[in-house]
Amino acid sequence: TVIGHLLHAITLAITVVVVAVPEGLPMMITVVLSSNMRRMLKDHVLVRKLVGIETSGSLNILFTDKTGTLTYGTPRVVKAQSVTAAVSDDEVYALCAAAEQMSEHPLGKAVVRCYRQEIGGALDAAEAFTMLPGRGVMAQVKGASVLAGNRAMLIDHGIVIPPAVEAQVEQHLAKGCTVMYVAVGAALAGFMVLSDTVREQSAAMIDRLTAQGVQPVLLTGDHQSAATAIAQQLHIEEVHAGCLPEDKLAWIRRYQEEQQAVCMIGDGVNDAPALKAADVGIAMGGAGSDLAVDAADIALVDDEVNELPHLVALSKRMMITIKVNMSFSMGLNFLAIVLAMVGTLNPVVGALVHNAGSVLVIAHSAWLLKWRKKQ
């Protein structure tokens, strides 16, 4: 009858509507992202911006800072050397510590910490303190203008390094040490030699990332000799030393112009512009500066760099899971629509099939909570 045909048509239409509503599409992405973020939190990786985990799986280049990232960031002063008869070795140490006492840089903090541990006593007051990004600090100590920083700082202020001093400095740099110059007024007074310890997991982390197709690149403000010595220990082939904050930013943009997906990992104020500009910015959450963490997409809460390869692998697995879920949901919906149109499915069975598909998507996504790439 007409009424029977009409009721049948309405039943088919309801069944098609029930199975065709793409309820699983938005849900599958939300569940996968939630599972992935929860898995990272278990590994002490804090995701601050979703773009970080979405892009991590397609990285080509990893730019990494040295001090505080590949090393522990707690260097120790191994030598304070005067280069003029006007001041002694201890006076060079005291002037540098006084000038650096308000610094946020790991090297500056190390000088102050070591001075208090080794020499003791109150530091002279530092007035008119000024940070020179990528170079060092400047302050007035006992009425004298004191500069403490790298070679670029000396060049900016027209201070010449005698050849004999250059030779001494090169010997320390060749051992992987970092040298901080100290100038009083317009003349070089001496230099500080600091040595940092490479993190135990850094070499394995670099090797694992390389095996995943991610090329490591060292960006550091240190001298070329010191940077090369560290890079050789960690199997990093590409090194760019003597980098100022704007130089790190320029290298990132150069690779991005070549359509490379780049990641930057760092811990200091000097790394903040690069962390912000990179496709994925990763900050050291423990020892890193607040500015660096704020600029980053992801923070390593416990500064465990060995979690980086897992982060990249997990992001790749996340994208695979999303694609599998999407293919399964679309395929199931298409099949259900066809069966509903030919009358094989009724509304009740259609609803059960539809919800069963959603349950399978959730179960497959939740698998990420326990997933870890085998080493």
N, C-alpha and C positions, 0 to 999 in steps of 0.2 A: 504493500500500500504506500501511498504518498507519505503518510505520517511515519511509517516504518523506515522508509528511505531517508526521510528527514532526520529522524533520531540517529540512524546509522551514520549519516554525514556529520551530525553534531558530535557524535562519539569519536569519529576519526579526527575531526578538527581539534577536539579537546586533547586527544592523545598526542597529536603532532605538536600542539602548543606545550604540553607537559614535557615532552622529551627534547624539544628544540630550544627551550630557554637555556642560554649558555651560562648557567649558574656556576659551573666549574671553572670557567676561564678566569674571572677575577680572583676566585678563591685559590686557584692553583698557584698563582704568583705570590699572593699574600702568605700562604702557608709555607712555600719554599723559602721566601725571604725571612720569615719568622724563624723557621728551623735553622737556617744558615746563621742568622745573628745569634741565636741561642747557643749553637755549636761553638761559635767564635768566642762567646763570653766564657764558656767552659774552658777555653784555651787561653783566657786572659787577654783577649783581643777585643777592644771596644770599638764598635762601628758607630761613628758620629754622623756619617752621611751615607745614604744608601748607594750613591754613585761609586763609593769605594769598593763595595763588594761586587757591584755589577760590572765594573771595569777590570778588576784584579785578574780575572780569568783570561783576559786577552792582552796582557802586558808583553811588550817586546824588550823594553829597556828598564833597568833598575839603576837610578842614580842614588848613590849613597854617600853620606858624609863620613868622616873618619872618627874624629874625637867624640866620644860619647855614644857612637853608633856601632861601628865595627870594633871599637875599643871600649873599655869600661868607663871611660870619661872621668877617671880619678887618677890623673897623672901625678907623678911625684917629682919634686925638684931634685935633680941629681948633681947639679953644680950651679954655683953663682960665680961668675967670672968678671972681674974688673979689667978694663982695658986702658985705664989711665991712673996716674999716681995720685990724682986728686981725691979719689974715693977707693975704699977697700972693697974686698969681695963681700963682706958682711953688710957694708953700707949699700952696695948695689941691691942686695937681697932685701934690705929694710925699705929702701926707696920704692922698689917694685911692689912689695907687699902693701905698702901704704897707699900707693896709687891705685892698686887693684882691689882694695877692700870693699868697694861698692859695685864691683863688676859682677855681671851675671854669666860671663863666659866660663866654661869649665877650666880653662888654663889659668884664668885670673883667680878663680876660687881655689885652685890647686896651690898656687903660690902663697896665698894667704893662709890656707890650712897648714901647709908644710912649715911656713915660717913660725906659726904659733906652736906647732909640735916640736920643732927642732931648736928654735931660738928662744921663743917665749917672750913675755913682756908686751907692753902696750904698743900698738902701732901709732906712728905719728898721724895727726889729723890730715885728711885730704880735702882740700877746698877746690871749688870750681871744677868738680869732677865732670868729665865729658867722655861719653863713649864715641869712638870712631868706628862705625860699623865696618867689619871686614879688615880692620887695621889694628885696633887696640884701644887704649884709654889715655886720657890726658888729665892731669890734676896738679894742683899747687901743693907741694909738700915742703914744709919749713921755709916758705917764701920762694921756693924754686919751682920752675915748671918742669914736671916730670912726665916723660912719655914712656909707655910700656906697650910693646906690640911687635908687629912683624916688619919685614923689610919695606913693604909698601908705605908704611907709616913714616919710616925714616926718609924715604924718597920724597914724600909729600912735604916734609919739613926741611928739605935740603940738607940732611945730615949724611955725611960721607962715612962709609965703612972702610977702614984701612985694609989693605991686602992681607996683612998678617992676621987680622981678626977674621977675615973671610976664610982663611985657611983653617983656623981653629974651628970655626963654625961648621965648615964642610965635613970635618972629621966626625962631629956629633950627628949631623944630618944623615951621613952615610950609614949610621947605626939605627936609623929610624926614630931618632929623638926629635923633639920639637924645640926650636930656639926662639926665645922672646928677648928682643932687644930692649935696653933701658937707656934712655937719653936724659940728660939734665941740661936744661937750657937749650942751646943749639949744638951740643956736642954729645957724642956717644960716650956713655959712662961704662957700659958693660953689657953682659947678656946672661940670661937664665937658660939652663938646659933642663928640659922636662922629658920624662919618659913615661909612656902609657903602656898598658897591657892589653893585648888583643884579646877580645872575648873568645872563650874556648869554643863556642859554637859558630863563630863567624865563618871559618873556612868551610865547614860542612854545609852551612847555609848557602854560601856562594856556589859551591859545587852542585847542590841540589837544584838551585834556581837555574843554573846553566843547563843542567840535564833536562829541565822543563822548557828550555828554549828562551829563557830570559837572560839578556846580556847585561852583566854588571858593569857599571862605570863609576869610578871613584872621583868625586868632586870634593876638594879640600882646600882650605886656605893655607895649608902647610907648604913648606918648600918642596921642590920637585924630588930631591933626594930622599927626604923622609917619606913622602907619599909613595914613591916607587918601592922603597924597602917594605912598607906595609902591604902594598898591592902584590908584591911577589910572594909574600907569606900566604896571601888569601887567594891566589890564582886569578887576580883581576888584571886583565890585559890592557884595558883602556883607562888612563889616569889623566886627570886635569888638575894640576896643582896651582897654588897661588891664587885661588878663586876668591873674588869678592862676592857679596850677595848678588850683585847685578850680573856677574859672570856665570854663576850657577843658573840664574834665571835665563840668560842668553842661551846656554847649552840646552836647557829643557825645551825652549821654544824652537831651537834649530832642529831638534829631533822631531818635534811635533809637526813642523812644516814638512817633514819627510813622511808624514802619515804614520809615525810610530806611536804606539801607546806607551807612555812613560810613567814610571812611578818614582817618587822621591822619598827617601827616608832620611830623617835628620832629627836633631834634638835641640838645636840652639836658636837664638833670636835671628842669627844670620841666615838660617835655613828657612825661615817663615815665608819669604816671597816665593822661593822655589817650591815649597810644600803647597802653597796656594795655587800656583800655576800648573803643577803637574796634573796629569789625568787622575792619578791616585796619590795623595799625600799621606805618608805614614810617619807618625811622631813617636818618639820614645816617651811613654807616658809617665815613667817613674823619674828618670833623671832629666827629662826634657823640660825646656822652659814653657811657661804658660802660653806665651805667644805662639810657639811652635805647635803645641797641642791644639790651640784654637784654630790654627790655619789648616790643620790636617783633616783628612777624611776618616782616618783610622788611627787609633792609638794603641801601642803595645803596653799594656798596663804594667807588666813586670819587666819591661825592657828585654824580653826574650826574643832575640832576632831569629832564633831557630824556628819560630812559628811562621816566618814569612813564606817558606815553600808550601807549608800546609795551607796558608791563607790563599795562595794562588791556586793550588790544586782544588781546594774546597770551592772556590769561586767558579772554576771550570766545571766541577761536578754540579754546582747549582744550576748553571746554564743548561747543562745536559738534562738535568731533572726537569727543568721548566719545559724544554722542547719535547721530552718524552710525555710529560703530563698533557701538554697541549695536543700532541698528535693523538694520544689515546682518547682524550675527551672529545676532540673533533670527530675522530673516527667512530666512537661509540654513539655520539649524537646523530651522525649521518646515517649509521646503520639503523638506529632506533626510529628515525624519521621515515626511512624507507619501509620498515616493518609496520609502522603505524599507518602509513598511507595505504598499504595493501591489506590492512585489517588484521594483521597477525597479533599486534599489541593492542590491549585495551588501556584506558587511562590508569587503572590501578597498577598493572604490570609495567606500564611505561614509567610511572612514578618510581617504582621499585628499581628499575634499571637505571634511571637517572640518578637516584640517590646512591645506588651501589657504585656507580662510576665516581661520584664525589668521594665516597669512602676510600676507594682504591687510590685516588689522587692524594688524599691526605696521608694515607699509610705510606705511599711511595715517597712523599715529601718528608715525612717524619724520619725516614731512614737516614737523612742527613745528620740527625742528632748524634748518631754513633759512627758516622763515616770518617775514616782517616786513611789517607793514601799510604800504601805499604812502601817502606823504604828499601 
